């Protein structure tokens, strides 16, 4: 009995300047893919935003509304 598993990973090409590439290379960890780097940076950005919300004394409803607005923007998923 043979089992075959087929995993299709979607990829996208993006254009960045040489300056941006050099800066990304400086912060990219050894054996870390660019996708992993971007996910790490995005998580860090979201964590920073969450800490900022605490400084505003928002209610849970207000914070939820802000995240919903951010998530609904085209091309942005938090």
N, C-alpha and C positions, 0 to 999 in steps of 0.2 A: 504494500500500500504506500503510495507516494502522496505527500501533502505539499502543495505549493502555496506560498504566500506571496502576494504581490502588493507592494506598498508603493503608492505613487505620491511623491512629494512635489508640491508645486513650488516653482522657483520664479523669481522676478529679477529682472536686470534693472539696476538703478545707475544713474550717472552722478558721480561726485567729482569735485575738483581735486587736483593733486594735493592741495593744502589740507583739505578735509581727510583725504586718504592717509596722509602722513600723521595727522593728529589721532585718527582712529588706530593706526598701527602702534602709536605710543601707549595707548591705554588697553589695547587688546592683549589678553593673557596668552601665554604659550599654550598651544593645543586648543585654543578657543576659536570657534568659527565666527565669521562675521554675524551670522544669525544669532548665535549665543551672546555675542557682544551687544548687539542691538537690544535683545531681550533684557539683558542685565541693566543696560542704561535706561531703558523704558521703565523697568521696575523701580530703579532708583528715583526716576523722575516722579513716578506715582507716589512713592513713599515720602518724598519731599513735599508733594502737594498735600498729602494727608496730614503731615506735621504742621503745615501752614494753616490748614483749616482749624486746628486746635487753637491757634492764636486768635481766631475770630469769635470764639464762643458760639458756634453755630449749633442749632438744634439738629437732631438726627434727620428731621424732615428737610431742613435747609441744606444740609450736607448731601443728602440723597438727591435732592433736586439739582444741585450743582453737578454731581457725578453723572446724573442722567443727561444733563445738557451737554457735558463734555463727550459722553459716549455716543450721543446722537449726531454729533458733527460728522460730516462726510469724511471717511478715511481714518477716523479716530476710534479706536476701541480700547477702553481701559479695563 
